[in-house]
Amino acid sequence: MLLEIKNLRIDYEGVEAVRGVDISLDKGEIVTILGANGAGKSSVLRAISGLVRPSTGQIEFSGERLDTLAPHKIVERGIAHVPEGRRLFGLMSVKHNLLMGAFTRPRGPERDAMLEDVLKRFPILREKLPALASTLSGGQQQMVAIGRALMAKPTVILMDEPTLGLAPIIIQEIAAIIRSLKDLGHSILLVEQNAFLALELADRGYVLETGEVALEGEAKSLLSNDYIRKVYLGG
């Protein structure tokens, strides 16, 4: 297994947000984590990328423990995070936001080639390179956030609510981008409020409720599950 989370527990000032969660991601998979607000989904992603420290449990990537490493060391290992709300540097140019994704890599031809690959994948960003990130539309900002993650040349991409606040037509565009990333060989751990879209994209899924895994299984099976259809798919 490429990424394994074992008995993960996360506390915030004495309040347990994640309780003994086990989640795995294999090479070339899209795995989604579903759940209501406050279920612990984002906390799991933040723990993987080193932004929060688990109180117990462990996180392994290609057999190596990650949960004791600094965030930049985790990026160097091949894990990139596309955070909820995009978290761009609004007063910096699109180009500099993208280059921030390659902060662990030296300047030079390799980094230039990585930037060119991102611009080929998101052609609209080429003309926006000198623009402030804050002036872009929501969909364009999400492309910058994904492009910034790709600049780290990741094996695993953590995506937290990539379609949040976007128009339906842009949501379908982001979905196509996620599919294309899988086709390129990236493994994706996806947190997404749009449960139907998430399960359509994913190979497998987990449902978190109050910090615990309530259900897990193949995405097609979860799509047909009566409880999932009632609670997350509107019946």
matplotlib code that plots the C-alpha trace (Angstrom):
import matplotlib.pyplot as plt

x = [0.0, 1.3, -0.1, -1.4, -3.0, -3.3, -5.3, -5.0, -6.2, -6.1, -6.9, -7.5, -7.0, -8.4, -11.3, -10.8, -11.5, -10.4, -10.8, -8.8, -9.1, -7.6, -7.4, -5.3, -4.4, -2.8, -0.8, -3.0, -6.1, -8.6, -9.9, -12.5, -13.4, -17.0, -18.7, -20.5, -18.8, -16.7, -16.4, -12.6, -12.0, -9.7, -7.9, -6.9, -5.4, -3.6, -2.1, -0.8, 0.9, 2.3, 0.2, -1.2, 0.4, -1.5, -1.9, -1.6, -1.3, 1.0, 1.1, 3.3, 4.2, 6.0, 6.9, 8.3, 6.8, 5.6, 4.0, 7.3, 8.5, 8.2, 5.8, 8.5, 10.1, 6.7, 6.5, 10.0, 8.8, 6.2, 3.0, 1.3, -1.8, -4.4, -6.1, -9.7, -10.4, -7.3, -5.2, -3.4, -1.2, -3.6, -1.1, 1.4, 1.3, -0.1, 3.5, 4.9, 2.1, 2.9, 6.6, 5.9, 4.9, 8.5, 10.1, 11.9, 13.5, 16.4, 16.0, 17.0, 15.8, 13.9, 11.8, 11.2, 10.1, 7.7, 6.1, 5.7, 4.0, 1.5, 0.8, 0.2, -2.3, -4.0, -3.6, -5.8, -3.1, -0.4, -2.0, -2.7, 0.9, 1.5, -1.9, -2.5, -4.0, -6.8, -8.1, -8.8, -12.2, -12.8, -12.3, -9.0, -7.8, -8.5, -6.4, -3.6, -3.9, -3.8, -0.9, 1.0, 0.7, 1.9, 5.0, 6.2, 6.1, 4.0, 3.2, 0.2, -2.1, -4.4, -7.4, -9.6, -13.0, -11.7, -15.2, -16.3, -18.1, -17.7, -20.3, -21.7, -19.9, -16.6, -17.2, -17.3, -14.0, -12.3, -13.7, -12.1, -8.8, -8.9, -9.6, -6.7, -4.3, -5.2, -4.5, -1.1, -0.4, -1.0, -2.7, -5.4, -7.0, -10.1, -12.3, -15.4, -18.8, -20.4, -20.7, -22.1, -19.3, -16.7, -18.0, -18.2, -14.5, -13.2, -12.2, -12.9, -14.4, -14.6, -17.4, -16.3, -18.9, -17.8, -14.2, -14.6, -14.9, -18.6, -18.5, -15.9, -15.9, -15.8, -17.2, -19.8, -21.0, -21.2, -23.2, -25.9, -25.9, -29.3, -27.8, -25.4, -28.2, -30.4, -27.9, -25.4, -27.1, -30.5, -32.4]
y = [0.0, 3.4, 5.5, 4.0, 5.7, 3.5, 4.2, 8.0, 10.2, 14.0, 16.3, 20.1, 21.5, 18.3, 17.9, 14.6, 15.4, 12.1, 8.8, 5.7, 6.2, 3.7, 4.8, 3.5, 4.7, 2.5, 3.6, 5.0, 5.2, 7.9, 7.5, 9.8, 10.7, 11.7, 13.2, 16.2, 19.4, 18.7, 14.9, 15.1, 14.9, 18.0, 17.0, 13.7, 15.6, 18.1, 15.2, 13.6, 16.8, 17.5, 20.6, 18.9, 16.2, 13.1, 12.3, 8.6, 6.4, 6.5, 7.5, 5.6, 6.5, 3.8, 2.1, 5.3, 7.0, 10.5, 11.6, 12.8, 14.8, 18.5, 19.6, 20.5, 17.1, 15.4, 17.5, 16.4, 12.8, 13.3, 14.4, 17.7, 19.3, 21.4, 23.0, 23.9, 27.4, 27.3, 29.4, 31.3, 34.4, 36.9, 39.8, 37.7, 37.0, 33.8, 32.9, 33.3, 31.3, 28.5, 28.7, 28.4, 24.8, 24.1, 25.7, 22.5, 22.3, 24.3, 27.0, 25.9, 24.1, 21.4, 23.9, 25.8, 22.6, 21.8, 25.3, 24.8, 21.4, 23.1, 25.9, 23.3, 21.6, 24.9, 27.1, 29.9, 30.5, 31.4, 34.7, 35.2, 34.8, 38.4, 39.0, 39.0, 35.7, 37.6, 38.9, 35.5, 33.8, 30.9, 28.3, 29.9, 30.1, 26.4, 25.7, 27.7, 25.7, 22.4, 23.7, 24.8, 21.2, 19.7, 21.9, 19.7, 16.7, 14.7, 11.0, 11.7, 14.7, 15.6, 17.5, 19.3, 20.5, 21.3, 22.2, 24.3, 27.5, 26.9, 27.1, 23.8, 24.1, 24.8, 21.8, 19.5, 21.1, 20.4, 16.8, 16.3, 17.6, 15.2, 12.3, 13.4, 13.5, 9.9, 9.0, 10.5, 8.1, 10.4, 8.9, 11.2, 11.4, 13.5, 15.3, 16.5, 17.7, 16.8, 13.1, 12.0, 13.6, 12.2, 8.7, 9.0, 10.0, 7.6, 3.9, 3.5, 5.6, 6.2, 7.8, 9.7, 10.5, 12.3, 11.4, 7.7, 5.6, 4.6, 3.0, 2.1, 0.2, 0.4, 3.6, 1.9, 0.0, 3.1, 4.8, 2.2, 2.0, 3.0, 4.9, 6.9, 7.7, 8.9, 11.0, 12.2, 11.9, 13.3, 10.0]
z = [0.0, -1.0, 1.9, 5.2, 8.1, 11.2, 14.4, 13.8, 16.7, 16.6, 19.5, 19.4, 22.9, 24.5, 22.0, 20.0, 16.4, 14.9, 16.7, 15.7, 11.9, 9.5, 5.8, 2.9, -0.6, -3.2, -6.3, -9.0, -6.9, -6.1, -2.6, -1.2, 2.4, 2.9, 5.9, 7.4, 8.4, 11.5, 10.9, 10.8, 7.1, 6.7, 10.0, 8.4, 5.4, 7.6, 9.6, 6.5, 5.3, 8.8, 9.6, 12.7, 14.9, 15.7, 19.4, 18.6, 15.5, 12.6, 8.9, 6.5, 2.9, 0.9, 4.2, 5.8, 8.8, 8.0, 11.3, 12.8, 9.8, 9.1, 6.4, 3.9, 4.3, 3.5, 0.4, -0.6, -0.2, -2.8, -1.1, -2.1, -0.5, -2.3, 0.8, 1.3, 0.1, -2.2, 0.2, -2.5, -1.9, -3.2, -3.5, -5.3, -9.0, -10.4, -11.5, -8.1, -6.5, -8.9, -8.2, -4.4, -5.1, -6.1, -3.1, -2.2, -5.6, -6.9, -9.6, -13.1, -16.2, -14.3, -12.4, -15.7, -17.4, -14.5, -14.8, -18.6, -18.0, -15.6, -18.1, -20.8, -18.5, -17.6, -20.7, -19.3, -16.6, -19.2, -19.9, -16.2, -15.0, -14.2, -12.6, -8.9, -7.7, -6.0, -9.3, -10.7, -10.8, -8.3, -11.0, -12.1, -8.5, -8.1, -11.1, -9.6, -6.4, -8.2, -10.4, -7.4, -6.0, -9.3, -9.2, -6.3, -8.6, -6.2, -6.2, -3.9, -4.1, -1.1, -2.3, 0.2, -1.2, -4.7, -6.0, -3.0, -4.1, -7.8, -10.6, -11.9, -15.3, -13.5, -11.2, -14.2, -15.4, -12.1, -12.1, -15.6, -14.2, -11.3, -13.7, -15.9, -12.9, -12.1, -15.8, -15.3, -12.5, -9.5, -6.4, -5.0, -1.5, -2.1, 0.5, -1.2, 0.0, -3.3, -2.4, -5.7, -7.7, -5.2, -5.6, -9.3, -9.4, -6.8, -6.7, -3.0, -0.2, 3.5, 5.4, 8.6, 11.3, 14.5, 13.8, 13.2, 10.0, 9.8, 6.4, 3.8, 0.5, -3.3, -4.6, -6.7, -3.7, -1.6, -4.3, -4.1, -0.3, 1.1, 4.1, 1.8, -0.6, 2.1, 4.1, 1.5, -1.9, -1.1, -1.3]

ax = plt.figure().add_subplot(projection="3d")
ax.plot(x, y, z, "-o")
ax.set_aspect("equal")
plt.show()
